[in-house]
Structures are given as C-alpha cells and as structure tokens.
Amino acid sequence: MNIRIATLEDIKEIKRLLDKLNESSVELLPNFFKISKVKNKEVLKIIEDRNSDFVLAIEDEKVIGVGEIYFKETKDEPVLVKNTYVYIQNLIVDERFRNKGVGKELIDGIKNWGLKRNAKHFRLSVIPSNYSAIGFYENEGFEAFMHSMEMKVSDEEFSEEYKQKTLKEMRKVFKGFPLQIDHTLNVLGYAEKIMDGENIKTEDREFISIVAILHDIGIIEAKRKHGSSDAPYQEREGKIIAEEILKEIGYDPKAIDRVCYIVGNHHTYSKIDGIDFQILWEADLLENLKTRDALNDKEKLKGVIDKNFKTKTGKGMAYREYLQHK
C-alpha cells in the first residue's frame, strides 16, 4: 500500500468514495445531511488550492482510501490564541479494505502533510452516533475538546442520559482493550441502524442501545476468572457486571432485569423472546460475520443469514454487506 497526494487523474475515484461517505452520513443523520453527488470542479479546487489536498491510500494502483484536508490558521484575536492546524473534513476507506490498517496509514500521511506546514494540531468532527469512527480516532490519539450541541424545538422530549453513562462505564471496564471497545461500538452502530429501519419507538431506543453496549461486558472477567471467554462464562459474568453498572447509574430496576436477561443469554439463540433481543442478536452477528468461515461459502452464508435475521432491516443489511459482492 502506498500513501500519496492526489493528482488530477484521481478525481473520478475521489468522487466515488466521497459519494459513498455522503450516503453513510445521510444514514446516520438524515435530518441534517442529504444525498448529493460531488462535482469535478469541487475536487479540482481542493487539489489546486495550496492550503488543501486529498491524501490517498493506493493498493494495486487503485484508490482505496481518501482523506480530505485543509491547512487553517486561527486569527490573532483578543479571545483566541493564534494557532495553526489541519482540519480533516472527510476520511473514508473503501468498505472492501476496512479493518486492514488503511485508516491508520491515511492518518499518518495526513500528519506528515501537516507537519511540513508547521501545523500544531489536527482536528475533525464526528457524528455522535458513528461509534466505530469515534473509537478509531481515539485510538489514533484524538481527544474531544469541544462539543457542538443542538436543541430540537419539538413536543417530543427524549434524553439519552443513561446510554451515555453506560458508554462511559463500558469504556472503564474495557480500558486497555481497544478491540473490545471497537467491537462494542460497531455492534451499537448496527443496532441503531436496525432500530431506524424498524421504526422502533423513541422510548425503547435507549434501552436497546444499553443492551448493545453491555452485551459483551463480561468477556474480560470471564477470561480472568475462568481462563476462557466461552459463551457460558461470558454470559454468567456479563449479567453480574451489567447489573452492577446499571444500579450504579440509577437505571430503572425493572429495565435492569430485562437487560441482564439478554446479556446473560446473548449467545443463546433459543432464548430470543422479543424484538429488543432480536435486534441485539442481529447487530452482534453483523459484526461477528466479518470473522466467520461462512464468508467463504456463499450458500452457507445465505443460510446463516436467513436463519438468524428476522427483521427486514437487519436481513437487508446482511445481504448488502456480505452477499452483494460475493
């Protein structure tokens, strides 16, 4: 793999990946983003401007990753410290090459670009529900330094207070285990997409998100106590830790019982008894299929999907992600 700066010959491939990123952004924030195709002149302007560029990841002479970057300088004002930084507007890796270190190589290339211009910081913005991206950037050394907030003028009020508290506790349990955090955030992301497609009621969304955050919470303790992360041990320890966390943050006792039931049986297909459990099952499987041998056998994979996925949204996601290019 080679990392280099874009040229005019790369415009078509840059547009292809940026259009894919736009589609993903619309899925995550449909009330903010809309489908729009990138124009040649927009890409050309960025390439030709001395303070902007595209950093590309190249494999077999094909563009497999793009970083859209800008060199910026804060003005010397009474309330601002004068500074120079690189703003990462967009970063995307072709879905066929994800989880292979391409993103990290792009970040390294962006760092080199910025350091040559004496940049002191590297900044970016992330959609709050894009948990896998947040986990990736945190692993690369990025930290939150400012939050953008919005108030919706609506009759419907909904707080994700307990979801955010649960995320914080999950990170404490998995401190030192970044891959486990990444897995959890990816499962959460899948669960939220399924909830969107299935029109899950607002009042049920936080509960299912909490289930997704805590589903593997017992894996580290299972390894420590039993020397194994096999399903029975993970389920046994998971429900204990989940209960402790939820009691500590003051979650509804009746809801705690249901969370613990799902966490304590989340590897047991026969125990699925509701849409909340089913969504967790499908979200977890969407992530776990990435490492299954079934991926090498189209018919076997189709059988696994048809047996396990009951929601229309989840099954559609599985077909698109794992069968479309088979």
N, C-alpha and C positions, 0 to 999 in steps of 0.2 A: 504493500500500500504506500502511496505517495501523497504528501500534502503539498499543495501549491496554490498560488494566487490565480484567480480566474482570468481568462482571456476572452476575446470576442467570440471565439469558436465554441465557448462553453455555454453561451446564452440559452440555447434550447434545453439543455439538461438542467441548468439552474432553474429555469421556469417550471420544468416538470416537477422538481422536488418542492419548490416553493408553493406550487398549486396544491400538492399533497398536504403540505403543512397547513395551508389555509383550510382545507377540508377538515382536518383534525381539530383545528381551532374552533370551527363552526360547531362541531360535535360537542366540544367542551363548554363553549359559551355562545349558544345560538341566539341569545338576546343582545349580543354585543358584536359578534362577527357575522359576516355574510359571505357567501360564495362569490369569489371574484378571481378572474384569471390575470396573472402577472403579464404585463406588456413588455415587449422587447425594449422600448425606449426607457422603461424604468430600470431594467437590469443594466442597460448600456450606460445610463447616467451614473450608477453606482460604481461601475468598473472604471469609468473615465475620471471620476472625481478623485483628487489626490487625498482626500480625507475619508474615503470609504473603499471597501473592497469586498470580494467574496473569497473566503478561504475554502478550498475544495479538497475532498478526500478522493483519491483516484485508485481504482483497482482494475487491472487489465484494460487500461485506457478508457474506463467508464467512470463517470461521476457518481459516487455512492454516498456522498455527504456534502453539505453546504453550510457554511457559516457566513451570515451577512453582518458586516461590522462597520462601525463608524468611529473615527477619532474625534473626541469632543473636548472642549475646554470651558470650564465654568468661569464666568466673568468675575472680575475683582470688584465685589460689591460689599457694602457695609455688613450684611448679614451672611455672606457666603465666603468660604475660604477658596481662593483661586486654586484650581486643580486641573489636571489633565487625566482623561480616562478613555477607555474603549467601551463603546456600548454595543452589545451583541443583540441585534434586532431579531435575528432568526437563526435557529440551529436545527438542522434536520438530517437524519441518516436514513437512507433507503431502507424500507422495512425488511428487505431480504438480508441486510448486513448488520442488523441491530444485535446488541449484546456480544459484539466481537471486538470491542475496543476502538471502534471508529470515532465515536463521540469524544473520547479522551484525546485521540490524536488531533482532532479538529481544535479542541480547546488549547492544546499545546501549540498548534500552529497560530492560533489567534493571539496567544501570549507573546510569541516571537514577533508577530506583526506589531503589537502594541509596544513592546519594549524597545523596538527600533525607533519608535516615535516618542520615547520617554513617558509613556503613559504610567500613571501611578496606581490606577485602579482599573478593574474590569467589571462592568455592570450589565445587568439584564433584568427582564421582567418575566415572571412565570404565572400562568393561570393557576389559581389556588388549588383547583381540583386535579391538576396534572401532577399527581403524586410521584410518578416514576421520574419525571423531569426534575422535580424538586430534589428527590433523593440523589439523582445523578450529579446535579450541580453542587449539592452539599458535599458529596464525596470528592469533588474536584476543588473544594476549598472555598466555595461561595457561601456567604452568610447573609441573612436578611438584615437590611439596615434601614428600610423604610417600607411601610405598608400603605398601599392605596386602598381607600375604603369608600363604600357607596351605601347610600340609604335608599331603599325602594319605597316609593310612596304607594302603598297598597293596603288593602284591608287585611291581607293575609300576613301574619307575623310568624316567623319561624327562626328559631335560634339553633345553631349547631354547637352550642357550648360544650355539651358532653362529648360530642365527636372530637372536637379539638383537644379536650382534656385527655381523652383516650389515646389520641395520636401521640400526645406528649409522653404519656406513661409507657406506651409501646416502645418509643424510642429509648426510654430509660432501660427497659428490660433487654432490648437488643443492642445496647451500646457495645461497640466493638465487633458487631456482626452486621456489617453493611449489606451483605447479600440478603440477609433475612429481612432487613428493613425494606430493601428494594422489592422483594417478593411480596411483602405485605401491601406496600403501596400500589404495586401493579394489580393485585387482586382487588383492592379497594377501587381502583380506577375502572376495572372491568365491571364490578358490581354496580357502580354508579351509572355506567353506560346502559347496563341492562335495566336498571330502575327507570332511567329516562325513557327507554323504548317501551317498557311495560306500563308506563304511566302510574308508577307507584305513588300512593298518596304522600303528601308532604310530611305528615306526622309519622309515617313509617320509614321514611328515608334515613333519618339519623340512626334509628335502631339497626337497620340492616348494615349501614356503614360501620357501626360499632362492632357488629358481628364480624365483618370482614377484617377490621383492624386487629381483632383479638383471636382470629381463628387458629393461628399457629403460635400463640403466646406461650404455650407450654413446651416448645421444642428444645429450648436451651436447658430448662430444668430436667426434662426427660433424659437428655444426654448426660447431665451431671449426676442425677440420682440413679438412673438405670443403665447408663452406658449405651443407650440406644434411643433413637428418635422414632422408633416404630409406632404405628398408629395408636395401639392401646396405651402406651406410655404417654405419648403426646396428648392424647385426649384426656387422660386421667389428670395429668399435671396442669393442662391448659385451663380446665374449668375451675380449678382451685385458684390459679393466678388471676383469671378473668374476674372471678367473684371478688377477690381482694381489691383489684383495681377499681371496679365499679362501685363498691361500697365506699372506698376512699374518696371518690369524686362526687359521691352523693346521688348516684343514679337511682331511678325508680326500682324498689325491691322486686316488684312483680316482673319488670322487664329483665332484671338481673337473672332470675330463674330461667327465663327463655334463652338469654344469651348463653348461659352456662350449659343448657341442654344442647344447643347447636355446637358450641365449641367442644363439648365433651363427646360429640358423636360425628364430628365434621368429616371423618374419613369413612363413615359407615353409611353406605348408600341406602340401606333398608330403613334407616332411621329418619329419612327425609319425610316431613309431615306438614309442610307449609311452604308458601311462596318465599318467605324470608330465608328458610333453609335452602330451598331450591336455587335461589339467586346466589347464595354463597357457594353452593356446590359448583354451579356453572362458572362463576368467576374464578374460583380456585383451579378448576380444570382447564380453563382457557389459558391460564398462566403455566400450569404444570405440563400441558401437552407439548410445550416447547422442548421438553427433555425426554419425551416418551419415544420408545422404539416404534410405536404405531405410526409415527410420521413417515416412516419409510414404506409403508404399505397402505395404498390409497383405500382399498376396500376395508381393511381392518380399521383404519382411521374413521371412515364414514360410519362403520358400525358402532364405534365408541361414541361418536358424536350423537348419532340417532338414539342410542340407548340412554345417554346421560342428560341431554339437553331437552328440556320440556318447554321453556319459554321460547316464543318466536324470535325475540331479540337475541337471546343467547345463542340459539342454534344458527341464526343468520350470521352472527359474529364469528362463530366457529367455522362455518363453511367458508366465509370470506377470507379468514386468516390462515386456515390450514388446508383447504381443498382447492381454492381458486387457482393457485399456481402449481398444483400437483399434476 
